[in-house]
Amino acid sequence: QVQLVESGGGLVQPGGSLRLSCAASGSVFSRLAMNWYRQAPGKQRELVARILSDGSTNYHDSVKGRFTISRDNAKNMVYLQMNSLKFEDTAVYYCNTRFGVVGSWGQGTQVTVSS
């Protein structure tokens, strides 16, 4: 199983930026699709961004043009650059992947957008 550890959350004002990081264990990272999910209070967890092993990406409509997912295979890291943050981006953000039939989640990192 791949172990995932997120970091980089915090409190930011509307319009601000944050960069989330996710460190992954193991030797298969470069082969994995990596995802960022988020869950706001009282809402279902939703997929925010995905990056495939070939580097192709896709995003939830609500974050297109504001968020950028990237990966560094040499460091086993995936990032989520979040710009122009809005109140509605407030949530716990989770890193996720699947290796075979086994899914892995990080512990989550809180992002709070507030004035």
N, C-alpha and C positions, 0 to 999 in steps of 0.2 A: 504494500500500500504506500502511496505517496503522501508524505507529511507536508502540510502547508501552514505557513505562518505569515499572517498579514501584519502590516505596520503602516503608519503614516496618517491615520485618521486624526480628527481634531475639530476644533471650533473655528469657523470661518464666517466672515460676513458675506452677505449676498454680493455676487460679482467677483468674489475671490477665487483662489485656486488652491488645490491640494494635490499631492501626488501620493497615491497608495502603492505599496510594494507588497509582493508576495514571494516568499522564499520557499522553494520546493526541494524536497529531498530526492535522492535516488539518481540513477544513471539513465533514465528513459525520458527525461524532461523534454528533450528536443523533439520527441515523437508525439508529445501530448498536445491536444487542444486544451487551452486554458481559458477559464471563464471568470468574470466578475459578476456576482449577483449582489442584490441589495434587498433588505427587508425593512420597511418603515413600520412604525407601531400600528397594529391593527390591520396591516396589509399583508398580502402574500409575497413570498420571496419572488423576485423577478430577475431575469437575466439582463444585465446591463451591457456587457460587451464580451466578445469572444475573439480569440486569436488562435488560428490553426497552426499546425506544425510548419506549414509553408509560409506563414506570416500573414496570410489573408485575415481580414477582420470583418466583423459585423457588430452593429450596435442597436440598442433599443432606440426607437424613434425619438424618445424624449431627450436623449443625450447626444444625438448626432450633431456634429459640428462643435461640440463643447468638450467631449471626453475623447481621449485617445488611449487605446490599449497597445502595449508593446511588450516585447520579451527580449531577454538576453540569455541565450542558450548556454553561453560560456559560464554564466553565473547562476544558472537555474533560477532566474528571476522573471517575474511578470509584473508589469506596472500599469497603473491606471492614472493618467494625467487628467485632472478634472479642472476645467476652467469655467468661468462665468457661472459659478455655482448659484443655485436657486434654493429658496426655502424647501421646495419639494424634493430636493436631493438629499435631505436629511434622512439617514437610515444607517443601519449596520451593514457594512459592505463585507462580502465573503469572497474569498478565492476558492475556486472549485476546479476539479479535473476528474477524469475517469480513466483508469488504466484497466483494460479488459472489462470485467463486470463490476469492478470495485470503484466506487466513487469516493472522493476525498474532499473534505471541507476544512478550511481553516477555522480559527476561533472567532473570526470577525473583528472588524475595527469600526468604531463609531465615527460617523461624519455628521456634524451638526452645523447647519447653516442658519445663522441667527444674527440679527442686528442688535 
